[in-house]
Amino acid sequence: MSTSPTRVFAARLAGLPVFDPAGDQVGKVRDLVVALRTGKQQPRVLGLVVEVFGRRSIFVPMTRVTHIDSSQVITTGLVNMRRFEQRSTETLVFGQMLDRKVSVKDTGVEGTVYDVAMEQARSRDWVLSKVALQEGSKRFGRKGQTHVVDWADVEGFTLPDETQGATHLLAALVEMRPADLANVIHDLPSKRRGEVAAALNDERLADVLEEMSEEDQVEILGNLDNERAADILEEMSPDDAADLIRELPPETAEQLLELMEPEEAEDVRRLMSYEERTAGGMMTTEPVILPPDATVADALALVRNAELTPSLAALVYVCRAPLEPPTGRLIGVAHIQRLLREPPSTLVGAVLDTDMETLRPTATLEDVARHLATYNLVAAPVVDEDGHLLGAVAVDDLLDHLLPENWRDRPSRGGLLRA
């Protein structure tokens, strides 16, 4: 192995790029896998969980790691590209060790693990050598004292921890995109998934749920109390919330809809009234909608919203009042490229595409796919028989329904990655 730091703290590895010897990035570090051992023996670091492109987690043995520093990990040889599946004898550092309550044997100091350090033993194996823990705060608003102690001086890792939180795990993963965090949570043990979900705020959890398989969504939502589950559904986009509620037992679904804000529940109920694999069933009821006397500046201000997907930000739908779906009559759409070429004071009613073909809510998946492909669109309006805008269907929602149901969990093609 080439020169590496003698000691590496695990939290600094979260999200680090993993490169092959040629300098090509093959993925990012998502966790470390260790084997706990009896007595005072330091846990052996077996390898890294690496997310490769395609949002799939694989296992990279430490024997394939040639260099580690604060900015990168370099590997060599053949890496097995099968999806990582944790064995019963393995423990995840981020997923299961951070936030655990432990104590120092000699002093009796108790605290929460916020990091661990690994280093190479004489055998060339990597082992966990140090534990960083934080005492509980005795004064409101202040953090407790921190300690870095030898592994052999700490006890509590092998005992069940019924009160394990997720604060330090989430701190290590804070910059992850929702889709990446969803992938990490999917690979955690069931109990830990629930702890992480409990620690996420409503908006973040809603974003992550939208990127999960239906099976994971139902499990996580089912472990929340009904009040919080309803709050999460309100934070989700109506079409994703409707898809999730369809997977719940009817009695549970109705309870959650009753707990939601009436306007939010109304949008979801309307979407659920359409067949799932139709334009109406997969459209969003929250596209960018403006009246014809709004200006180009107004339109550009709305499409700058970072929460909009690129496909929904590509079109502004101009309608008569009311402006909440179902709106007044759809007059036309304004394309973002056209808006960028116009003076900010120009009225959007003057730059409309009034010839765009619309979709009916009963249009099938094939109809929607053909429509978007024919007109080179990333989104399209869905209207009723009177021309009122009901919502918009986007290409990303179409792909979600065209791909196999378990596409998020399926590995891409290829067995081995040469690193």
C-alpha positions in Angstrom: 0.0 0.0 0.0 1.3 3.4 -0.8 1.9 6.1 1.9 -1.3 6.8 3.8 -1.9 8.6 7.1 -1.2 6.3 10.0 -4.6 7.1 11.5 -7.8 8.0 9.7 -11.0 9.2 11.3 -14.0 7.5 9.7 -16.3 10.6 9.5 -13.7 12.3 7.2 -14.2 9.5 4.7 -17.9 10.0 4.1 -18.5 11.0 0.5 -14.8 10.9 -0.5 -14.3 10.0 -4.2 -12.8 6.6 -4.9 -10.4 6.4 -7.9 -8.8 3.7 -9.8 -5.0 3.9 -10.5 -5.6 5.7 -13.8 -7.3 8.5 -12.0 -10.8 7.7 -13.0 -13.5 8.1 -10.4 -15.4 4.9 -9.7 -17.6 6.0 -6.9 -17.9 7.6 -3.4 -17.4 6.2 0.1 -20.7 5.6 1.9 -19.7 3.5 4.9 -17.1 1.2 6.5 -17.6 -2.4 7.2 -16.0 -3.9 10.4 -16.0 -7.2 12.2 -16.3 -6.8 16.0 -14.2 -9.2 18.0 -14.3 -10.5 21.5 -12.4 -9.1 24.5 -10.1 -6.2 23.9 -9.3 -7.1 20.3 -9.7 -4.2 18.0 -12.4 -4.6 15.3 -11.0 -5.4 11.9 -12.0 -3.1 9.1 -13.1 -5.4 6.3 -13.7 -2.9 3.6 -15.6 0.1 2.3 -19.2 0.4 1.1 -18.8 2.4 -2.1 -21.6 3.9 -4.1 -20.8 3.5 -7.8 -22.4 5.4 -10.6 -26.0 4.2 -11.0 -26.7 4.6 -7.3 -25.6 1.1 -6.4 -23.6 0.2 -3.3 -20.8 -2.3 -3.6 -18.2 -3.8 -1.2 -14.6 -2.9 -1.7 -12.2 -5.0 0.5 -9.5 -3.1 2.3 -7.0 -5.4 0.4 -8.0 -3.5 -2.7 -7.4 -0.1 -1.1 -3.9 1.2 -1.9 -4.1 4.8 -0.6 -6.3 6.9 1.7 -6.0 10.6 2.5 -8.4 13.5 3.4 -9.4 14.0 -0.2 -9.5 10.6 -1.9 -9.4 6.8 -1.8 -7.4 4.9 -4.4 -8.1 1.2 -5.2 -6.6 -1.4 -7.5 -7.5 -4.8 -9.0 -10.9 -6.2 -9.7 -13.8 -5.0 -7.6 -16.9 -7.2 -7.4 -19.9 -5.1 -8.7 -22.6 -7.1 -7.0 -24.8 -5.0 -4.7 -23.5 -4.9 -1.2 -25.5 -7.0 1.3 -24.5 -6.8 4.9 -23.8 -10.1 6.7 -24.9 -10.9 10.2 -21.3 -10.8 11.4 -20.6 -7.4 10.0 -21.2 -3.9 11.5 -21.5 -0.6 9.6 -19.5 2.2 11.1 -21.8 5.1 10.0 -25.0 3.1 10.0 -24.7 1.3 13.4 -21.8 2.6 15.5 -22.2 6.4 15.3 -24.6 7.8 17.9 -24.3 4.7 20.1 -24.2 5.2 23.9 -20.9 3.9 25.3 -18.8 4.3 28.5 -15.2 4.5 29.4 -14.2 1.5 31.6 -11.8 3.1 34.1 -13.5 6.5 34.6 -17.2 5.6 34.1 -17.6 8.5 31.7 -20.6 8.0 29.4 -21.1 9.6 26.1 -22.3 9.3 22.5 -20.0 8.1 19.7 -19.4 10.7 17.1 -16.4 9.2 15.3 -14.0 6.3 15.3 -10.4 6.1 14.0 -8.7 3.3 12.1 -5.1 2.5 11.6 -3.0 -0.3 10.1 -1.7 -2.9 12.5 1.6 -4.8 12.1 -0.3 -7.5 10.3 -1.2 -4.8 7.7 -4.8 -5.2 8.6 -6.8 -2.0 9.2 -8.4 -2.0 12.7 -10.5 0.5 14.7 -8.1 1.9 17.3 -9.8 5.0 18.8 -13.3 6.1 19.8 -14.4 9.7 19.9 -17.3 10.3 22.2 -19.2 13.3 23.5 -20.6 13.5 27.0 -24.2 14.7 27.5 -24.4 18.4 28.1 -25.1 19.5 31.7 -26.1 23.0 30.7 -28.7 23.9 28.1 -27.4 25.1 24.8 -23.9 23.8 25.4 -22.2 20.7 24.0 -20.8 18.2 26.4 -17.1 17.5 26.7 -15.4 15.4 24.1 -12.9 12.5 24.6 -10.8 10.4 22.2 -10.0 7.1 23.9 -8.5 3.7 23.0 -10.9 1.1 21.7 -10.0 -1.3 24.5 -11.0 1.3 27.1 -14.6 1.5 25.8 -17.6 -0.7 26.5 -21.1 -0.8 25.0 -20.6 -1.6 21.4 -21.7 -5.2 21.7 -24.9 -4.4 23.8 -28.3 -3.7 22.3 -28.9 0.1 22.3 -32.6 0.9 22.5 -31.9 4.6 22.6 -29.5 5.1 19.7 -30.1 8.3 17.8 -28.8 9.4 14.4 -27.4 12.9 14.9 -23.7 12.1 14.1 -24.6 9.7 11.3 -26.6 12.4 9.6 -23.9 14.9 10.2 -21.5 12.6 8.3 -24.0 12.4 5.4 -25.4 16.0 5.6 -24.4 17.0 2.1 -25.8 14.0 0.3 -28.5 14.5 -2.3 -31.8 12.9 -1.4 -31.4 10.1 -3.9 -28.0 9.2 -2.4 -29.2 9.3 1.2 -32.2 7.1 0.2 -29.7 4.6 -1.1 -27.7 4.7 2.1 -30.8 4.3 4.3 -32.0 1.4 2.1 -28.8 -0.6 3.0 -29.2 0.0 6.8 -30.7 -2.6 9.1 -34.5 -2.1 9.6 -34.1 -0.8 13.2 -31.5 1.8 12.1 -33.6 2.9 9.2 -36.3 3.8 11.6 -33.9 5.8 13.8 -32.6 7.8 10.9 -36.1 8.6 9.7 -37.0 9.8 13.2 -34.0 12.1 13.2 -34.6 13.7 9.8 -36.8 16.8 9.6 -40.1 16.5 7.8 -38.9 18.2 4.6 -35.7 16.2 4.3 -37.5 12.9 5.0 -40.1 13.7 2.4 -37.4 14.4 -0.2 -35.7 11.1 0.7 -38.9 9.1 0.6 -39.6 10.3 -2.9 -36.4 8.6 -4.0 -37.1 5.3 -2.4 -38.8 2.1 -3.5 -42.4 1.7 -2.5 -41.5 -1.1 -0.1 -39.0 1.1 1.8 -41.5 4.0 1.7 -44.3 1.9 3.3 -42.0 0.5 6.0 -40.7 3.9 7.1 -44.0 5.6 7.0 -45.6 2.7 8.9 -43.1 3.2 11.7 -44.1 6.9 12.2 -47.1 8.0 14.3 -50.0 9.1 12.1 -49.6 12.8 12.9 -46.1 12.9 11.6 -46.8 10.5 8.7 -49.5 13.0 7.6 -47.0 15.9 7.9 -44.5 14.0 5.7 -47.1 13.4 3.1 -47.9 17.1 3.0 -44.3 17.8 2.3 -44.1 15.4 -0.6 -45.2 16.3 -4.1 -48.9 15.4 -4.5 -48.2 12.8 -7.2 -45.6 11.0 -5.1 -47.8 11.2 -2.0 -50.7 9.7 -4.0 -48.5 6.9 -5.2 -47.4 6.1 -1.7 -50.9 6.3 -0.2 -52.1 3.8 -2.8 -49.7 1.3 -1.3 -51.2 1.6 2.2 -54.1 -0.4 3.7 -57.3 1.5 2.8 -58.1 2.2 6.5 -54.6 3.7 7.1 -54.7 5.7 3.9 -58.0 7.3 4.9 -56.8 8.1 8.4 -53.8 9.9 7.0 -55.8 11.8 4.4 -58.1 13.0 7.2 -55.1 14.3 9.2 -53.6 16.2 6.2 -54.4 19.8 5.5 -57.7 19.9 3.5 -56.1 21.5 0.4 -53.2 19.1 0.4 -55.5 16.1 0.9 -57.8 17.4 -1.9 -54.9 17.4 -4.4 -53.9 13.8 -3.4 -57.5 12.5 -3.6 -58.0 14.0 -7.0 -54.8 12.3 -8.3 -55.9 9.0 -6.7 -59.2 9.2 -8.6 -57.3 8.5 -11.9 -55.8 5.2 -12.9 -52.2 5.0 -11.7 -50.6 4.4 -15.1 -52.3 7.3 -16.9 -51.4 11.0 -17.4 -53.8 11.9 -14.6 -52.4 9.3 -12.2 -48.8 10.5 -12.6 -49.1 14.2 -13.2 -48.2 16.8 -10.6 -50.8 19.4 -9.5 -48.0 21.9 -8.8 -46.6 23.2 -12.1 -45.6 26.8 -12.6 -48.9 28.7 -13.4 -49.2 32.4 -14.2 -51.9 34.7 -15.6 -51.4 36.3 -19.0 -50.6 39.7 -17.5 -47.6 38.4 -15.5 -44.2 39.5 -16.8 -41.2 37.5 -18.0 -39.5 38.6 -14.8 -42.3 37.1 -12.7 -42.0 33.8 -14.6 -38.2 33.6 -14.3 -38.4 34.3 -10.6 -40.7 31.3 -10.2 -38.7 28.8 -12.3 -35.6 29.7 -10.2 -37.1 27.8 -7.3 -34.5 25.2 -6.4 -37.2 22.7 -5.4 -38.5 22.5 -8.9 -37.2 19.6 -11.0 -35.6 20.7 -14.3 -38.5 19.3 -16.2 -41.1 21.3 -14.4 -39.0 24.4 -14.6 -38.9 24.1 -18.4 -42.5 25.3 -18.9 -44.7 28.0 -17.5 -48.4 27.4 -17.9 -50.5 30.5 -18.6 -54.2 30.2 -17.6 -57.3 32.2 -16.9 -58.2 32.5 -13.2 -58.4 30.6 -11.0 -54.7 29.7 -11.0 -55.0 26.6 -8.8 -55.7 23.3 -10.6 -58.2 22.8 -12.0 -57.6 26.3 -13.3 -59.5 28.5 -15.7 -58.9 27.8 -19.4 -55.3 27.1 -20.4 -54.2 29.8 -22.8 -50.7 28.5 -23.7 -47.3 27.7 -22.4 -44.1 29.8 -22.2 -40.8 27.9 -22.8 -37.9 28.8 -20.5 -35.6 29.3 -23.5 -38.0 31.8 -25.0 -38.4 33.6 -21.7 -34.6 34.0 -21.3 -34.4 35.8 -24.7 -37.1 38.4 -23.8 -36.9 41.7 -21.9 -38.0 41.2 -18.2 -40.9 43.6 -18.6 -42.5 41.7 -21.4 -45.9 40.1 -20.6 -45.8 36.3 -20.7 -49.1 36.5 -22.7 -47.0 37.9 -25.6 -44.5 35.0 -25.8 -46.8 32.0 -25.6 -46.8 28.8 -27.5 -50.5 28.4 -28.1 -50.2 25.5 -30.5 -48.8 22.9 -28.0 -50.9 19.7 -28.0 -52.3 18.8 -24.6 -53.0 15.5 -22.9 -56.2 14.2 -21.3 -55.9 12.6 -17.9 -57.0 9.3 -19.3 -53.9 9.2 -21.7 -52.0 5.9 -21.2 -48.3 5.6 -20.5 -47.7 4.9 -24.1 -49.7 7.9 -25.2 -47.7 10.2 -22.9 -44.3 8.7 -24.0 -45.2 9.1 -27.6 -46.4 12.7 -27.0 -43.2 13.8 -25.3 -41.0 12.1 -27.8 -42.9 13.5 -30.8 -42.7 17.1 -29.7 -39.3 16.9 -28.0 -40.8 17.8 -24.6 -39.7 17.2 -21.0 -43.2 18.1 -19.7 -46.7 18.6 -21.0 -50.0 20.0 -19.8 -52.9 17.8 -18.8 -56.3 19.3 -19.3 -60.0 18.3 -19.0 -62.6 18.4 -21.8 -63.2 22.1 -21.3 -59.5 23.0 -21.5 -58.9 23.6 -17.8 -55.4 22.8 -16.6 -55.4 19.8 -14.2 -51.7 19.4 -13.9 -48.5 18.6 -15.8 -46.8 15.3 -16.5 -43.0 15.3 -16.6 -40.6 13.0 -18.2 -39.1 11.9 -14.8 -42.5 10.8 -13.6 -43.0 8.9 -16.9 -39.7 7.1 -16.5 -40.6 6.1 -12.9 -43.7 4.3 -14.3 -42.1 2.8 -17.4 -39.2 1.2 -15.5 -39.7 -2.0 -13.6 -41.2 -1.5 -10.1 -38.0 -2.5 -8.3 -35.7 -0.5 -10.6 -34.2 1.4 -7.7 -32.9 -1.9 -6.2 -31.7 -3.6 -9.3 -28.0 -3.6 -10.2 -27.0 -2.3 -13.6 -25.3 -4.6 -16.1 -21.8 -5.8 -15.5 -20.2 -8.0 -12.9 -16.7 -6.7 -12.2 -15.1 -3.3 -12.3 -11.4 -3.1 -13.2 -9.9 -0.6 -10.8 
